Amino acid sequence: MLTPISHRYDFVYLFDVRNGNPNGDPDAGNMPRLDPETSRGLVTDVALKRKIRNYVAMTRGEVSGFDIYMQERAVLNLAHRRAYAALALTPEAKKLPKDEAKARELTRWMCDNFFDIRTFGAVMSTEVNAGQVRGPVQITFAESVDPVVPMEVTITRSSVTNEKDALQNDRTMGRKHIVPYGLYRAHGFVSARLANDPKKGTGFSDDDLALLWDALANMFDHDRAAARGEMTARGLIVFEHESDLGNAPAHLLFDRVHVARQPGAEGPPRGFADYKVEVNDTDLPAGITVRRLI
């Protein structure tokens, strides 16, 4: 078992999309998500966590302790039964073991074996109850720096599914929604206390943290799809606290990261070169260091 992290971290994450849909809204015909009052694009925290999970599964899937709990089409109770079997316990419907120590051991087993539980936490109180745990890593919705204007593009398909369709019409019309360009910003938080608490900590370690940074830097390169266009990680600015509780409020640190249009830039942005990213690292609060990993 690796040693849990002992420092708190806050980070700013920047990524962009060109001619793609970074996060479709199923309640709006899968159009890119928007803040209706500002027209700024949105990408949910769930979408970003999905990409992190997929990257970890791809790079560490065969390594013990790095299973993914929230897999696509996963049956969660099967994972819970694995924990009960490993600890020689018998599950009762929707109930944790009455012995508090055994209940904690059950939840600990889930944390030790599943990276995303150790990282993001999970509510595992289903029919086969494995408890619940708060994760040390949380990520906000990402919001585009400038308003975006989604485009609806008509596409055609020259092939058909079956012979009957071929007799009626050999072309099918369809649509896809894209954002011509958008630079998105999300904030993240890593709590050492939720990682290293003796009773409730998940055990999130420095190795897990390095894997998280690696995923944020590289996950878009392994998440290509026609619908998503070209997505690229553009910035990962990490503020490290000397203590586990933290040495400064997160919002004051985030205010030190300025993302703005380049001087003289005209018209709608169409590339990352249209922006400048500046990090104010002078007179940092005591106990704070800053690194730009991307």
C-alpha positions as CSV (number, residue, x, y, z in Angstrom):
1,M,0.0,0.0,0.0
2,L,1.5,3.4,-1.0
3,T,1.6,6.3,1.3
4,P,-1.3,8.8,0.8
5,I,-0.5,12.3,-0.3
6,S,0.3,14.8,2.4
7,H,-0.1,18.1,0.5
8,R,-3.2,19.9,-0.8
9,Y,-3.3,20.9,-4.5
10,D,-5.5,23.2,-6.5
11,F,-5.2,23.4,-10.3
12,V,-6.4,25.2,-13.4
13,Y,-6.9,23.0,-16.5
14,L,-7.2,24.5,-20.0
15,F,-8.2,22.6,-23.2
16,D,-9.6,23.5,-26.5
17,V,-11.8,22.1,-29.3
18,R,-11.7,22.8,-33.0
19,N,-14.6,21.8,-35.3
20,G,-16.0,19.4,-32.8
21,N,-18.5,18.8,-30.1
22,P,-16.7,18.6,-26.7
23,N,-19.8,17.6,-24.7
24,G,-23.2,17.1,-26.3
25,D,-26.4,17.8,-24.4
26,P,-28.9,14.8,-24.9
27,D,-31.8,17.1,-23.9
28,A,-31.0,19.5,-26.7
29,G,-30.5,17.1,-29.6
30,N,-26.8,16.5,-28.6
31,M,-25.9,20.1,-29.3
32,P,-22.8,21.4,-27.5
33,R,-23.6,22.5,-24.0
34,L,-24.1,26.2,-23.4
35,D,-24.7,28.6,-20.6
36,P,-27.9,30.2,-22.1
37,E,-27.2,33.6,-20.4
38,T,-23.6,34.1,-21.6
39,S,-23.4,31.7,-24.6
40,R,-20.2,30.3,-23.1
41,G,-19.6,26.6,-23.8
42,L,-19.8,24.1,-21.0
43,V,-18.2,20.7,-20.5
44,T,-19.4,18.7,-17.4
45,D,-17.1,17.4,-14.7
46,V,-18.6,13.9,-15.5
47,A,-17.4,14.1,-19.1
48,L,-13.8,15.0,-18.0
49,K,-13.8,12.2,-15.3
50,R,-14.9,9.7,-18.0
51,K,-11.9,10.6,-20.1
52,I,-9.6,10.3,-17.1
53,R,-11.1,6.9,-16.3
54,N,-10.7,5.7,-19.9
55,Y,-7.0,6.8,-19.9
56,V,-6.2,5.0,-16.7
57,A,-8.0,1.9,-17.9
58,M,-5.9,1.9,-21.1
59,T,-2.5,2.6,-19.4
60,R,-2.9,0.8,-16.1
61,G,-5.7,-1.6,-16.7
62,E,-3.6,-4.7,-16.1
63,V,-2.0,-3.4,-12.9
64,S,-3.5,-4.4,-9.5
65,G,-5.1,-1.6,-7.7
66,F,-6.0,0.4,-10.9
67,D,-9.3,-1.2,-11.8
68,I,-12.1,1.2,-12.9
69,Y,-15.3,1.1,-10.9
70,M,-17.5,3.3,-13.1
71,Q,-16.9,1.5,-16.4
72,E,-19.3,1.9,-19.3
73,R,-22.1,-0.7,-18.9
74,A,-20.6,-1.9,-15.7
75,V,-22.8,-3.9,-13.2
76,L,-21.7,-2.2,-9.9
77,N,-23.0,-4.9,-7.6
78,L,-20.6,-7.4,-9.1
79,A,-17.7,-5.3,-8.0
80,H,-19.2,-5.1,-4.5
81,R,-19.6,-8.9,-4.4
82,R,-15.9,-9.1,-5.2
83,A,-15.1,-7.1,-2.1
84,Y,-17.3,-9.3,0.1
85,A,-15.8,-12.4,-1.3
86,A,-12.2,-11.2,-0.9
87,L,-12.9,-10.5,2.8
88,A,-15.0,-13.7,3.4
89,L,-18.1,-11.7,4.2
90,T,-21.7,-12.4,3.3
91,P,-23.7,-9.4,2.0
92,E,-27.1,-8.6,3.5
93,A,-29.7,-6.7,1.3
94,K,-28.8,-3.0,1.3
95,K,-26.9,-3.3,4.6
96,L,-23.3,-2.9,5.6
97,P,-21.8,-5.4,8.1
98,K,-22.8,-4.6,11.6
99,D,-19.2,-4.7,12.8
100,E,-18.0,-1.2,12.1
101,A,-14.4,-2.4,11.6
102,K,-15.5,-4.9,8.9
103,A,-17.6,-2.2,7.2
104,R,-14.6,0.1,7.0
105,E,-12.4,-2.8,5.8
106,L,-15.0,-3.4,3.0
107,T,-14.9,0.2,1.9
108,R,-11.1,0.2,2.2
109,W,-10.9,-2.8,-0.1
110,M,-12.9,-0.9,-2.8
111,C,-10.6,2.1,-2.4
112,D,-7.4,-0.1,-2.7
113,N,-8.6,-1.8,-5.8
114,F,-10.4,0.9,-7.8
115,F,-8.5,4.0,-8.9
116,D,-11.6,6.1,-9.6
117,I,-13.0,5.4,-6.1
118,R,-9.7,6.3,-4.5
119,T,-9.7,9.4,-6.6
120,F,-13.2,10.7,-7.0
121,G,-15.1,8.8,-4.3
122,A,-18.3,6.8,-4.9
123,V,-21.7,6.1,-3.4
124,M,-21.7,2.3,-3.2
125,S,-24.8,1.8,-1.0
126,T,-26.8,-0.3,-3.5
127,E,-28.5,-3.7,-3.0
128,V,-25.0,-5.1,-2.2
129,N,-23.9,-2.3,0.1
130,A,-20.2,-1.4,0.1
131,G,-20.6,2.0,1.8
132,Q,-19.7,5.4,0.4
133,V,-16.6,7.5,0.4
134,R,-15.8,11.1,-0.5
135,G,-13.0,11.4,-3.0
136,P,-10.1,13.8,-2.6
137,V,-10.2,15.0,-6.2
138,Q,-13.0,17.1,-7.6
139,I,-13.3,19.0,-10.9
140,T,-15.6,21.8,-11.8
141,F,-17.5,22.2,-15.0
142,A,-15.3,23.6,-17.7
143,E,-16.4,26.9,-19.3
144,S,-15.2,28.5,-22.5
145,V,-13.2,31.7,-22.1
146,D,-15.3,33.4,-24.8
147,P,-18.8,32.8,-26.0
148,V,-19.1,30.0,-28.6
149,V,-21.6,29.7,-31.5
150,P,-22.4,26.1,-32.3
151,M,-22.9,25.2,-35.9
152,E,-25.2,22.6,-37.3
153,V,-23.6,20.8,-40.3
154,T,-25.6,18.6,-42.7
155,I,-23.9,15.3,-43.7
156,T,-24.9,12.6,-46.1
157,R,-24.5,8.9,-46.2
158,S,-24.2,7.1,-49.5
159,S,-24.7,3.6,-48.1
160,V,-27.9,2.1,-46.6
161,T,-28.6,-0.5,-44.1
162,N,-30.6,-3.0,-46.0
163,E,-32.0,-3.9,-49.5
164,K,-35.4,-2.4,-48.8
165,D,-33.9,1.0,-48.1
166,A,-31.8,0.8,-51.2
167,L,-34.9,0.5,-53.4
168,Q,-36.4,3.6,-51.9
169,N,-33.5,6.0,-51.4
170,D,-29.8,5.5,-51.7
171,R,-28.8,8.6,-49.7
172,T,-29.5,9.5,-46.1
173,M,-29.3,13.0,-44.7
174,G,-28.0,13.6,-41.2
175,R,-26.7,16.4,-39.0
176,K,-23.8,17.0,-36.6
177,H,-23.2,19.8,-34.2
178,I,-19.7,21.5,-33.8
179,V,-18.0,24.4,-32.1
180,P,-15.7,26.0,-34.7
181,Y,-13.3,26.8,-31.8
182,G,-13.4,27.1,-28.1
183,L,-10.8,27.4,-25.3
184,Y,-12.2,25.9,-22.1
185,R,-11.1,26.4,-18.5
186,A,-11.8,24.1,-15.5
187,H,-10.7,24.2,-11.9
188,G,-9.7,21.2,-9.8
189,F,-9.1,20.5,-6.1
190,V,-7.1,17.7,-4.4
191,S,-7.6,17.3,-0.7
192,A,-4.9,15.6,1.3
193,R,-7.2,15.2,4.3
194,L,-9.7,13.2,2.3
195,A,-6.8,11.0,1.1
196,N,-5.0,10.4,4.3
197,D,-7.6,10.5,7.1
198,P,-7.0,7.3,9.2
199,K,-10.7,6.3,9.2
200,K,-12.2,7.8,6.1
201,G,-9.3,8.5,3.8
202,T,-9.2,6.8,0.4
203,G,-5.5,6.3,0.3
204,F,-5.0,8.4,-2.8
205,S,-1.2,8.5,-3.2
206,D,1.6,10.4,-4.9
207,D,1.7,7.7,-7.6
208,D,-2.1,8.2,-8.2
209,L,-1.5,12.0,-8.3
210,A,1.2,11.6,-11.0
211,L,-1.2,9.4,-13.0
212,L,-3.9,12.1,-12.7
213,W,-1.6,14.7,-14.1
214,D,-0.5,12.3,-16.9
215,A,-4.2,11.6,-17.8
216,L,-5.0,15.3,-17.9
217,A,-2.0,15.9,-20.2
218,N,-2.6,13.0,-22.6
219,M,-6.2,11.8,-22.4
220,F,-7.5,13.7,-25.5
221,D,-4.9,12.0,-27.7
222,H,-6.6,8.7,-26.9
223,D,-10.2,9.9,-27.1
224,R,-10.4,10.8,-30.8
225,A,-13.9,10.6,-32.4
226,A,-15.5,12.1,-35.5
227,A,-18.0,14.0,-33.2
228,R,-15.3,15.5,-31.0
229,G,-13.2,17.1,-33.7
230,E,-9.7,18.1,-32.5
231,M,-9.4,18.4,-28.7
232,T,-6.1,19.3,-27.1
233,A,-4.9,19.9,-23.5
234,R,-3.4,23.4,-23.4
235,G,-2.6,24.2,-19.8
236,L,-2.2,22.5,-16.4
237,I,-1.2,25.0,-13.7
238,V,-0.8,23.4,-10.3
239,F,-0.7,25.2,-7.0
240,E,0.9,23.0,-4.3
241,H,0.3,23.7,-0.6
242,E,2.9,23.0,2.0
243,S,0.3,21.6,4.4
244,D,-2.5,19.1,4.0
245,L,-5.2,21.6,5.0
246,G,-3.8,24.3,2.7
247,N,-2.0,27.6,3.0
248,A,-4.3,29.9,0.9
249,P,-7.9,29.9,-0.4
250,A,-8.2,28.3,-3.8
251,H,-10.0,31.2,-5.4
252,L,-7.2,33.6,-4.7
253,L,-4.8,31.2,-6.4
254,F,-7.0,30.7,-9.4
255,D,-7.2,34.5,-9.8
256,R,-3.5,34.4,-10.5
257,V,-4.1,32.6,-13.8
258,H,-5.1,35.0,-16.5
259,V,-6.4,33.9,-19.9
260,A,-7.1,36.6,-22.4
261,R,-7.1,37.4,-26.1
262,Q,-3.8,38.4,-27.6
263,P,-3.4,42.1,-28.1
264,G,-4.7,43.2,-31.4
265,A,-6.6,39.9,-32.0
266,E,-9.7,40.6,-34.1
267,G,-12.7,38.6,-34.9
268,P,-13.8,35.3,-33.3
269,P,-11.0,33.2,-31.9
270,R,-10.0,30.2,-34.2
271,G,-6.9,28.8,-32.5
272,F,-4.9,28.7,-29.2
273,A,-2.5,31.2,-30.7
274,D,-5.3,33.8,-30.4
275,Y,-4.9,33.6,-26.6
276,K,-2.2,34.3,-24.0
277,V,-2.0,32.5,-20.7
278,E,-0.2,34.3,-17.8
279,V,0.5,33.0,-14.3
280,N,1.3,35.6,-11.6
281,D,3.9,33.7,-9.5
282,T,5.2,36.8,-7.7
283,D,4.6,37.3,-4.0
284,L,2.8,33.9,-3.6
285,P,1.3,33.3,-0.2
286,A,3.6,31.6,2.2
287,G,3.7,27.8,1.8
288,I,2.5,27.9,-1.9
289,T,4.5,26.9,-4.9
290,V,3.2,26.9,-8.5
291,R,4.2,24.7,-11.5
292,R,3.0,24.7,-15.1
293,L,2.9,21.0,-16.1
294,I,1.5,21.8,-19.6
